Amino acid sequence: TEPVNHTQMFGKPLSYTPLFFPPDFNYNTDGYEGDTAEDRKSQDGSETMPFIDESPTMSPHLCARGQDGEAVSPTPPEGLLSGGDTEKGLEMKKLVLSGFLASEEIYINQLEALLLPVKPFKATATTSKPVLTMEQIETIFFMIQDIFVIHKEFYDAISPNIQQWDEKVTVGHLFQKLASQLGVYKAFVDNYKVAVETAEKCSLANSQFQKISEVRYFITYDHSIFYSLMFVFAALLYKPIDRVTRSTLVLHDLLKHTPKDHPDFPLLQDALRISQNFLSSINEEIDPRRTAVTTPKGEVRQLVKDGFLVEVSEGTRKLRHVFLFTDLLLCAKMKKTAVGRHQQYECKWYIPLADLSFQTLDDSDSLPHIQTLPEHEIEEMKIKISSIKSEIQKEKKAQKSQSRNVDRLRKKMNEQESCLLLHSPTIPFRIHNKHGKSYLFLLSSDYERSEWRESIQKLQKKDLQACVLSSVELQVLTGSCFKLRTVHNIPVTSNKDDEESPGLYGFLHVIVHKATGFKESANLYCTLEVDSFGYFVSKAITRVFRDTTEPQWNEEFEIELEGSQCLRILCYEKCYDKSKLNKDDNEIVDKIMGKGQVQLDPQTVQSKNWHMDVIEMNGIKVEFSMKFTSRDLSLKRTPSKKQSGVFGVKISVVTKRERSKVPYIVRQCIEEVEKRGIDEVGIYRISGVATDIQALKAAFDANTKDILMMLSDMDINAIAGTLKLYFRELPEPLLTDRLYPAFMEGIALSDPAAKENCMMHLLRSLPDPNLITFLTLLEHLKRVAEKEPVNKMSLHNLATVFGPTLLRPSESEISKAHITLASDIWSHDVMAQVQVLLYYLQHPPISFAELKKNTLYFSTDV
C-alpha cells in the first residue's frame, strides 16, 4: 500500500495508539503491515483474522504495560494473599474495576480515532472535491460522538473512585446510568449495517477515502481468489456493539464480588438486567468478523445461525452441525482428523433457501422409522453421567493438580453426554427441497424448532435467487464454516470451564401472571421449558384463556430443576381445528405467538422473596415471578402439627379415623385421573397450578363437603399434583423408614429368584394401610402406562415421578444414617428408589390376599 502523508490529508499527523492492535502486530506511523498467513494460525490450527483489541475484560488477568511497552502482569494486592473473604471480595472488585477502567480508556481512544477524520471530512464536504458528502459523513459516523461523550463522562466519574478505593466506595449508580443510556447504542446498531455499506462503497468510489482506510485501518486478507480485501475500519466501527457485550461480562464479575448487603448490589443487578435485555433484543447477525464470507462473484454470504442438530439419516440418528446462511442451509459433519491436524467439516448436503419448503410435497410421505432408545436406557445414561461427575469432584478434592484420572473420567462423561444428546430429542423438524427430497431433524423443544423455522422464513421473505454451487465453491464454503461457526461445542458438561455454573438443583416456583400486546382476541396459553443435561424439557402448561387480548393466568407452578440454567416461556394460540394435524407427530399444531427466555442467575433467584420479571416477545409482554428452593430444603418431610387433617399425618392415623383401607384423598384423586386424565399428555409429569393444588389440599384437610364438586371442576394436572403432594408430605415414606435400607439392598441383588423372594417379603412386612394403599396406587399407575401411546407416560416415567416420593426417608432417618442427599437428582439413592418402584410396576399383578398367604419367602429379619 502506498504511504499517505497525514499532514497533507488532515493538516497534522494522526496520533494513533498501538493499543488498538495485539502486541504481535507490526505497527508503523505510515501504515500497518499485516501478519503472515502462518502467524494467523491459532492454537487449534485454524486461521484467524487479526481483529483488534480482543483481550478479554476479565480484569484480574488484564495485563498492564511497563515503561518499555512490554506487557506486565499486575501484582495481586496484599488483600488477595491474606485476609478474610470480605477483604478478598473487596480487592477482587477493585481489580475488576481497574481492569475495566483500563479497557474503557482503550475504548475511548478507539472512539477518538474514529472521530478524528470527521472534522477534515466536513471541511472538504463543502469544496468542489469532497472526500465524503455531508450525508455520507452523518451515516458513517452516526452516534459515535454521543457514545464518546457517554463513556468519557463515565470514565471521568469512576476514575477517582478507583484511586481512592475503600469498602464505602459505590459505583453501582454509575453503571446503572451507563446502562440506562443504551438507547443511544440501539440507534447506532440500527444504523450499523448502512454505515459499513456506505464506508465500503466510499472506499471503492473514492481513492482518497480508500487510502485513509488502508493506511489507518488496513487488515491482512486471505490471498485466495475467493476473498475480497477487508478493512479494519468496519471492525473498528463494530467496537460500540462489542463494548456492550464486554460491559455485561464485567457486571457479572462485579456482582460476583459484591456482598448482597452492599448498596451497589441492587444497582449492579439492575444495570445487568438492562444490559442483558438490550443484548437479547439486538440483531445478532451484525458481526462482520465472524459471520461474513465473500463468494467468488463478490457477493457477501452471511452466516445467520448455526448449531448442533440430530439428523435422521436412513433410520439412524446422526449428530450434525447445521449452518444457515443468507441464501442457503448447509448440513455438515466434523471430519475425523489425525492428531495435530486442525479439524475440518465435510458437507453432507445443502439446500438453497429459494428451494426450501416446510410442507410435504407428497401427501403419502410419512415419518420414517426412527431409532429410539428405551426410556430406562436414557435414565441409565443420566445415572452414569451423575456418577462420573461425583467421581471427578472426588478426584479434584483428593489431588491438587489435574490428574490423568480426571482426564479419563472427563472423556468417559463426554461419551455418555454425547450419546444422551443424540438419543433424547424427539420433536420432528422436516424440510424439503424443490425435487421433493426431505430431510428430518429431531429437536429437544418446540422453542428450538420455532427458532430455526422463523430464521429461515425471515430470510425467505427477501428476493432470493436459487444458487447452485460448483464443487470448488462448496469446498471453499464448507472450509470457511470452521472459522465462521458461533457454536463451537455440543452443550455437554465436559465442554464447560470448571468455573462455569453447574446450574440449579431443586425446585423453581414460577407464577405466570399475565400477557399483553396481542392485537386480536385469541385462545391463549403458555408453556414453560427448562434445560436439563444439555437439552430442554417442557415442564408446565397454563390453562387456555379463551377469546382475549389480555390473558390473566396468575398460575403458580413448581418445576423440578436438574442442573438448569435457563427458563423459557412460549406463548401459543390454541387451535381446535382437527384438520390441522401435523403429519410428523400426529398432533394439532398450535401457533406460537411469541417466545423468550431468561437466565436462571443463582444470585438473583436464590432468595426467599419472589423475583418479578418480564419477557418481551414479538411485541408481546409476559409477566411472571419466580423463586428457587434448593433440593435439600424442598424434600424435607415435615409432620403436620394438626392431626385432624390428612397432609403430613401418618397414613395409619388417617385410615383409622376414616375407617377405610385406603385414604379418601388417594381414592378420589385416582378415580378422577382415571375418569378424565388418563389420556392427558404428561399426566403426573406436567406440573399442576400450585394455587389449585393448595386449594385442594386445604379442602381435603378440612374435609369440605363440596370436595367432589371441586375435583370435577379442577384442572386434571392439579389433581395429579395433589396426589403427589400427599405422598411427598407423609411424615414417613409410604414404604417406611424402617424398611428403606432393605429395599435398597433388595433391588441391588443380581439373582432374579433371590430378588423376587426379598422384594415380596418386604412388601408383606409393610403395615396393612401402607401395603393396601401402595398396591392400589400400583395398579392405577399400570393403567396409566397402558395409555402410553397417547399420554406419553411409560412405566419408567411414572417410576421416576413417584419412586423418590414413596421411598425417600424422613429427615430423622437421614441424619441417623449420615446420608447426605446429593444436589443432583440422579444420585445413586434416588435412582435406586426409582428402580424399586419400577420393579413392582413391571411385576405381574400382586394380590394383597395372595401376598399375605404366601410363606415361600425367606424369614430373615429386616
MARFISE-397061 format. One line per 3 residues: number of its first residue (from 1); their letters; for each residue z, x, y of C-alpha. Coordinates in steps of 0.1 Angstrom, whole numbers. Each point is the difference from the previous one (the first is absolute). Layout:
# residues N
NUM> a> Z:X:Y  ...
This chain:
# residues 862
1> tep> 0:0:0  -10:14:34  31:7:22
4> vnh> 5:-21:31  15:12:32  30:-22:6
7> tqm> 1:9:37  -35:-13:5  7:-32:-18
10> fgk> 34:-10:15  6:24:28  29:18:-18
13> pls> 6:14:-35  14:-26:-24  36:7:-11
16> ytp> 1:-7:-37  29:6:-23  -8:13:-36
19> lff> 28:-23:-12  -28:-25:-5  -12:18:-30
22> ppd> 16:12:-32  11:37:1  -28:11:-23
25> fny> -27:-10:24  -19:25:22  3:-9:36
28> ntd> -15:15:31  -5:-10:36  -37:-6:-3
31> gye> -3:-19:-32  15:-8:-33  -11:16:-32
34> gdt> 6:-21:-31  13:14:-32  -23:8:-29
37> aed> -6:-24:-29  23:21:-21  28:-3:25
40> rks> -4:-37:0  12:-3:-36  33:-17:-3
43> qdg> 26:10:-26  -14:-26:-25  -34:15:4
46> set> -16:-28:20  -18:7:32  18:-13:31
49> mpf> -11:-5:36  20:22:25  18:-28:18
52> ide> 21:10:30  38:-2:3  6:-13:-35
55> spt> 36:15:-3  23:-28:-10  26:-12:24
58> msp> 28:2:-26  19:20:25  25:19:-22
61> hlc> -29:20:-14  -20:4:33  -8:36:9
64> arg> 7:13:35  -21:28:15  14:35:7
67> qdg> -8:22:30  -29:15:-19  -15:-34:-8
70> eav> 10:3:-37  15:-30:-17  38:3:-5
73> spt> 22:-24:-19  28:-16:20  35:13:-8
76> ppe> 21:-28:-14  29:-9:23  34:10:-11
79> gll> 9:-37:-5  -24:-1:-29  15:29:-18
82> sgg> 36:-13:2  18:-31:12  2:-37:-10
85> dte> -27:-26:-6  2:-13:36  -5:35:14
88> kgl> -29:6:-23  -15:-33:8  3:8:38
91> emk> -16:34:-4  -28:-14:-22  -7:-27:26
94> klv> -1:27:27  -25:20:-22  -22:-31:-5
97> lsg> 0:-6:38  -6:36:9  -30:2:-24
100> fla> -13:-33:13  3:12:36  -20:32:-9
103> see> -28:-21:-15  2:-24:30  -6:30:23
106> iyi> -31:9:-21  -12:-36:1  4:-2:38
109> nql> -20:33:2  -27:-16:-21  -2:-31:22
112> eal> -2:23:31  -29:19:-17  -18:-33:-5
115> llp> 6:-10:36  -10:33:15  -38:-6:2
118> vkp> 5:-35:14  2:10:37  -31:23:-1
121> fka> -19:-27:-20  8:-26:26  -10:24:28
124> tat> -35:5:-16  -3:-38:-8  -11:-8:35
127> tsk> -25:29:2  -37:-1:-10  8:19:-32
130> pvl> 31:-15:-15  15:14:-32  13:-35:-8
133> tme> -2:-33:18  32:-17:13  -3:-26:-27
136> qie> -2:27:-27  30:18:15  20:-32:0
139> tif> -10:-7:-36  6:35:-15  33:6:18
142> fmi> 13:-36:-1  38:-2:2  5:38:-5
145> qdi> 16:3:35  24:-29:-7  10:15:-34
148> fvi> 6:34:17  23:-15:27  20:-19:-27
151> hke> 6:31:-21  6:23:30  28:-24:12
154> fyd> 14:-2:-35  0:38:-3  16:5:34
157> ais> 27:-25:-8  9:12:-35  -2:38:6
160> pni> 34:3:19  17:-20:-28  -10:26:-25
163> qqw> 11:29:22  35:-15:6  5:-13:-36
166> dek> 32:-16:-13  10:-30:-20  1:-23:30
169> vtv> -36:6:9  -22:-31:-5  -38:1:-2
172> ghl> -6:-34:-17  -8:-18:32  -28:26:8
175> fqk> -16:-5:-34  3:-38:4  -18:3:34
178> las> -27:22:-15  -5:-25:-28  -2:-29:24
181> qlg> -29:16:17  -22:0:-31  -22:-27:16
184> vyk> -17:29:19  -8:16:-34  -14:-34:-12
187> afv> -24:0:28  -9:36:-7  -5:-8:-38
190> dny> -22:-29:8  -23:22:21  2:31:-22
193> kva> -31:-6:-21  -21:-7:32  14:32:16
196> vet> -9:22:-29  -35:-15:-3  -5:4:38
199> aek> 11:37:-2  -24:6:-29  -29:-16:18
202> csl> 7:20:32  2:32:-21  -35:-7:-14
205> ans> -15:-11:33  16:24:25  -1:37:-6
208> qfq> 28:7:25  24:-24:-17  -10:14:-34
211> kis> 7:36:11  34:-11:13  7:-17:-33
214> evr> -11:29:-20  19:26:20  31:-19:4
217> yfi> 2:-19:-33  -24:17:-24  7:-6:-36
220> tyd> -16:16:-31  -22:-20:-21  -12:-1:-36
223> hsi> -33:19:-1  -14:-26:-25  -31:-17:13
226> fys> 17:-33:-6  26:4:27  -3:-2:38
229> lmf> 19:21:26  34:-14:7  21:6:32
232> vfa> 37:5:3  -4:-21:32  2:-31:-23
235> all> 29:14:-19  19:7:33  -8:-34:12
238> ykp> 16:-13:-32  33:16:9  16:-30:17
241> idr> -4:-21:-31  13:29:-22  30:3:23
244> vtr> 13:-35:-6  1:7:-38  19:33:6
247> stl> 25:-17:24  7:-26:-27  8:28:-26
250> vlh> 24:16:25  17:-34:6  6:-1:-38
253> dll> 16:35:2  22:-9:30  13:-31:-17
256> kht> 8:20:-31  22:23:20  15:-26:25
259> pkd> 33:-17:-11  -3:-38:-1  28:-4:25
262> hpd> -17:23:26  -15:-19:30  -34:16:-8
265> fpl> -2:-16:-34  -11:-36:9  -23:13:28
268> lqd> -17:25:-24  -3:-28:-26  -17:-23:25
271> alr> -24:28:11  -9:7:-36  -6:-37:-7
274> isq> -23:-2:31  -19:31:-10  -4:-11:-37
277> nfl> -13:-34:11  -25:17:23  -12:24:-26
280> ssi> -5:-28:-26  -20:-21:26  -25:27:11
283> nee> -32:6:-18  4:27:-27  -38:7:0
286> idp> 0:21:32  9:34:-14  -32:20:4
289> rrt> 14:31:-17  7:-15:-34  -23:-30:-3
292> avt> -34:10:13  -29:15:-20  -35:4:14
295> tpk> -30:-10:-20  -32:21:-2  -16:-25:24
298> gev> 27:7:26  18:-33:-5  38:0:-1
301> rql> 15:-14:-33  36:-9:6  27:-2:-27
304> vkd> 18:-32:6  23:-3:-30  8:18:-33
307> gfl> 25:-3:-28  6:1:-37  -10:-31:-20
310> vev> -2:-8:-37  -35:-8:-11  -8:-18:-32
313> seg> -29:18:-16  -13:-11:-34  33:-17:-6
316> trk> 21:31:8  22:6:30  -11:31:21
319> lrh> 18:14:31  -26:4:28  1:11:36
322> vfl> -20:-25:20  -15:9:35  -11:-27:24
325> ftd> -25:14:26  -16:-19:29  -31:-7:-21
328> lll> 10:4:-37  27:-2:-26  3:31:-22
331> cak> 20:2:-33  10:35:-11  21:18:-25
334> mkk> 16:34:2  -18:26:-19  19:22:-25
337> tav> -1:35:15  11:34:-12  33:14:12
340> grh> -4:16:34  -32:-20:9  4:-27:27
343> qqy> -3:-36:-12  -32:-20:4  -10:-36:-3
346> eck> -28:-14:-23  -17:-32:12  1:-27:-26
349> wyi> -20:-26:20  -6:-12:36  -11:-33:15
352> pla> -15:-3:36  20:-26:18  -32:-18:9
355> dls> -4:-7:-38  37:-7:-8  13:-35:-7
358> fqt> 32:-15:-14  -16:-31:-15  -12:0:-36
361> ldd> -38:-2:-1  0:-12:-36  22:-30:-7
364> sds> 2:9:-36  16:33:9  36:1:-11
367> lph> 29:24:2  -4:27:-27  27:7:-25
370> iqt> 26:22:17  21:25:-18  36:-9:7
373> lpe> 32:15:-12  28:-23:-14  27:-8:25
376> hei> 26:19:-19  -21:32:1  -2:-2:38
379> eem> 38:-4:1  5:29:-24  -20:22:24
382> kik> 24:-10:28  29:10:-22  -15:34:-7
385> iss> -8:6:37  36:-9:10  14:22:-28
388> iks> -22:30:11  11:-6:37  36:3:-12
391> eiq> -7:32:-19  -17:15:30  30:-8:22
394> kek> 24:16:-26  -22:31:-1  0:4:38
397> kaq> 38:-3:1  5:24:-28  -23:27:14
400> ksq> -3:11:36  -36:11:-3  -30:-19:-13
403> srn> -3:5:-37  -29:-2:-24  18:-28:-16
406> vdr> -2:-21:32  -38:7:2  -4:-10:-37
409> lrk> 20:-33:7  -21:-7:31  -32:4:-19
412> kmn> 14:-23:-27  10:-26:26  -34:2:17
415> eqe> -17:-8:-33  23:-31:-5  -4:-12:35
418> scl> -38:5:0  -2:-20:-32  21:-28:15
421> llh> -22:-2:31  -31:-1:-23  13:-29:-21
424> spt> 21:-21:23  -26:-15:24  -13:-35:-11
427> ipf> -16:-17:31  -38:1:-4  -22:12:29
430> rih> -37:-3:-9  -30:11:21  -38:-3:-7
433> nkh> -31:18:11  -34:-17:8  -12:5:-36
436> gks> 28:-21:-14  20:29:-15  38:-5:5
439> ylf> 28:25:3  36:-11:-7  32:15:14
442> lls> 36:-10:-8  25:0:28  37:-4:1
445> sdy> 2:-25:28  -18:-27:19  7:20:32
448> ers> -19:30:-12  -29:-22:-12  -2:-17:34
451> ewr> 1:34:18  -31:13:-19  -19:-33:3
454> esi> 7:-3:38  -9:36:7  -34:-5:-18
457> qkl> -7:-33:16  8:13:35  -26:28:-5
460> qkk> -26:-25:-14  1:-20:33  -19:29:16
463> dlq> -37:3:-3  -1:21:-32  -32:15:-16
466> acv> 0:6:-37  1:38:-6  -12:19:-30
469> lss> 14:35:-4  -20:28:-16  18:21:-26
472> vel> 6:27:26  13:-24:26  23:-16:-26
475> qvl> 12:35:-10  8:9:36  18:-33:7
478> tgs> 21:3:-32  8:36:9  12:-11:34
481> cfk> 24:-25:-15  26:27:-9  3:9:37
484> lrt> -3:-35:14  25:-18:-23  31:-13:16
487> vhn> 18:-9:-33  7:33:-18  22:-10:-29
490> ipv> 7:-29:-22  32:-17:11  24:15:-25
493> tsn> 34:16:4  -11:34:-12  -24:2:30
496> kdd> 27:-6:25  20:26:18  36:4:-11
499> ees> 11:-10:35  -18:-33:-1  20:-32:-4
502> pgl> 3:-11:-36  0:-36:12  26:-27:-2
505> ygf> 16:-13:-31  19:-33:2  -7:-34:15
508> lhv> -19:-8:32  9:-33:16  -29:-13:20
511> ivh> -1:-32:22  -35:-11:8  6:-20:32
514> kat> -33:-13:14  -36:9:10  -19:-7:32
517> gfk> -36:6:12  -20:-23:-23  -29:-17:18
520> esa> -3:-29:-24  24:-20:-22  1:12:-36
523> nly> 22:0:-31  17:34:3  23:22:-21
526> ctl> 10:37:-2  4:24:-29  21:32:1
529> evd> -9:32:-18  19:33:-4  -10:33:-15
532> sfg> 14:12:-33  -10:30:-21  -30:7:23
535> yfv> -15:-35:0  8:-33:17  14:-31:-17
538> ska> 2:-36:13  37:-9:2  4:-33:18
541> itr> -20:-30:14  10:-25:27  -6:-38:-4
544> vfr> -33:-13:14  5:-14:35  -26:-28:2
547> dtt> -25:-8:29  16:21:27  -8:28:25
550> epq> 37:11:2  16:2:-34  38:2:1
553> wne> 10:13:-35  34:14:7  2:10:-37
556> efe> 22:28:-13  -9:22:-30  18:26:-20
559> iel> -25:27:-11  9:27:-25  -11:34:11
562> egs> -9:29:-23  -6:30:22  -17:-21:25
565> qcl> -12:13:34  -21:-28:14  1:-38:4
568> ril> -33:-19:3  -4:-36:12  -32:-20:-6
571> cye> -6:-34:16  -23:-24:-19  -17:-33:5
574> kcy> 5:-21:-32  -32:-12:-16  3:-32:-21
577> dks> -37:-1:-8  -3:7:-38  -37:7:3
580> kln> 9:32:18  11:19:-31  -4:37:-1
583> kdd> -19:9:-31  16:34:-3  36:-13:-4
586> nei> -6:-37:-5  23:-9:30  -6:-19:32
589> vdk> -6:24:28  23:-7:29  -13:14:33
592> img> 20:30:15  6:-9:37  17:33:8
595> kgq> 20:29:-15  23:27:12  26:25:-12
598> vql> 32:17:11  16:32:-11  34:-4:-16
601> dpq> 18:27:20  34:5:-16  16:7:34
604> tvq> -12:-34:13  4:-21:-31  33:13:-14
607> skn> 24:-18:23  22:-30:-5  -18:-19:27
610> whm> -33:-18:-2  -29:19:15  -26:-22:17
613> dvi> -37:10:2  -35:-14:6  -32:9:-18
616> emn> -32:-6:20  -31:-8:-21  -34:-12:13
619> gik> 16:-17:30  27:-16:-22  37:10:4
622> vef> 24:-4:-29  37:2:9  24:12:-27
625> smk> 34:16:-4  13:23:-27  30:19:-13
628> fts> 6:22:-30  27:1:-26  3:31:-22
631> rdl> -2:-5:-37  36:9:-8  13:-26:25
634> slk> -24:-28:-9  7:1:-37  38:-3:1
637> rtp> 15:-28:-21  26:-16:22  22:-27:-15
640> skk> 3:-32:21  34:-6:16  -6:-38:-4
643> qsg> 1:-8:-37  -10:-36:7  -37:9:3
646> vfg> -25:15:-25  -13:32:17  22:31:-6
649> vki> 21:-20:-25  3:10:-37  -24:-19:-22
652> svv> 28:-11:-23  19:-15:29  -31:-20:12
655> tkr> -9:-13:-35  36:-10:-8  2:-19:34
658> ers> -33:-17:-6  7:-6:-37  -35:13:-7
661> kvp> -14:28:-22  -24:13:27  9:-1:38
664> yiv> -16:-30:18  -17:23:25  -18:19:-28
667> rqc> -12:-32:-17  -13:-16:32  -18:30:14
670> iee> -17:6:-34  -10:-37:-2  -15:1:35
673> vek> -19:32:-6  -15:-13:-33  -9:-33:17
676> rgi> -20:14:29  2:38:2  -11:13:-33
679> dev> -36:3:13  11:17:32  -15:34:4
682> giy> 28:26:1  28:-25:-8  33:20:-1
685> ris> -18:30:16  -10:-15:34  30:-3:22
688> gva> 12:-34:10  10:-8:36  36:14:4
691> tdi> 12:-29:22  -11:-25:-27  17:20:-27
694> qal> 32:0:21  -2:-37:5  -3:-6:-37
697> kaa> 28:24:-7  23:-19:24  -11:-33:-15
700> fda> 8:11:-36  33:16:11  10:-33:17
703> ntk> -13:-21:-29  -20:-21:25  -11:-34:-13
706> dil> -35:3:13  -6:33:-17  -28:-15:-22
709> mml> -18:-13:31  3:35:16  -15:16:-31
712> sdm> -30:-23:-1  -8:7:37  7:37:0
715> din> -27:27:-4  -1:11:-36  4:37:8
718> aia> 33:-8:17  12:-18:-31  -10:31:-21
721> gtl> 17:22:25  32:-21:-3  1:4:-37
724> kly> -4:38:3  27:1:27  24:-19:-22
727> fre> -2:26:-28  1:28:25  32:-12:16
730> lpe> 19:-6:-33  32:21:2  -10:16:-32
733> pll> -35:1:-16  -10:-28:-23  -2:26:-29
736> tdr> 35:12:10  15:33:12  17:6:-34
739> lyp> -32:0:-20  -22:18:26  4:36:-15
742> afm> -8:-15:-35  -32:-17:13  -11:34:15
745> egi> 6:17:-33  -16:-27:-21  -32:-1:20
748> als> -3:38:-4  0:-2:-39  -32:12:-16
751> dpa> 2:-18:-34  -13:-36:4  24:-14:-26
754> ake> 30:17:15  -10:-12:34  -4:-36:-12
757> ncm> 33:1:-17  18:14:31  -17:-22:26
760> mhl> 7:-32:-20  36:10:-6  5:6:38
763> lrs> -13:-35:8  24:-15:-25  28:19:17
766> lpd> -6:-18:33  24:-28:10  -16:-34:-8
769> pnl> -8:-11:36  -17:34:7  -20:-1:-33
772> itf> -12:-37:3  -9:6:37  -19:32:-9
775> ltl> -19:-17:-28  -9:-29:22  -13:24:27
778> leh> -19:20:-27  -20:-30:-13  -8:-10:36
781> lkr> -13:34:9  -22:0:-32  -15:-34:11
784> vae> -7:15:35  -17:30:-17  -22:-23:-21
787> kep> -17:-9:33  -7:36:9  -38:-5:4
790> vnk> 9:-24:29  33:12:14  -6:38:-6
793> msl> 35:4:-13  2:18:-33  31:5:-22
796> hnl> 2:35:15  -2:-13:36  28:-25:-8
799> atv> 21:27:-17  -4:22:31  12:-28:23
802> fgp> 29:-13:-22  11:31:-20  22:17:26
805> tll> 13:-34:12  13:-9:-34  13:34:-10
808> rps> 10:21:30  38:8:-3  25:-12:26
811> ese> 13:25:26  33:6:-19  -19:10:-32
814> isk> -23:23:19  29:19:16  19:2:-33
817> ahi> -30:16:-17  -8:22:30  -35:-14:0
820> tla> -20:4:32  -29:-23:5  -30:20:10
823> sdi> -17:-10:33  -32:-4:-20  -3:-33:-18
826> wsh> -17:16:-29  30:20:-10  7:4:-38
829> dvm> 27:-26:1  -20:-27:17  -30:6:-23
832> aqv> 23:-2:-31  12:-34:14  -36:-12:2
835> qvl> -6:12:-36  30:-19:-13  -13:-33:14
838> lyy> -35:7:-11  12:6:-35  15:-35:-2
841> lqh> -31:-15:18  -23:15:-26  22:-10:-29
844> ppi> -7:-32:-20  20:-30:11  38:5:-4
847> sfa> 21:-30:-9  37:-1:10  10:-16:-33
850> elk> -20:24:-21  14:29:20  36:-10:-6
853> knt> -7:-7:-37  -17:32:-8  24:28:-11
856> lyf> -26:25:-11  9:23:28  22:31:1
859> std> 35:-7:12  7:32:20  23:-10:29
862> v> -17:0:33
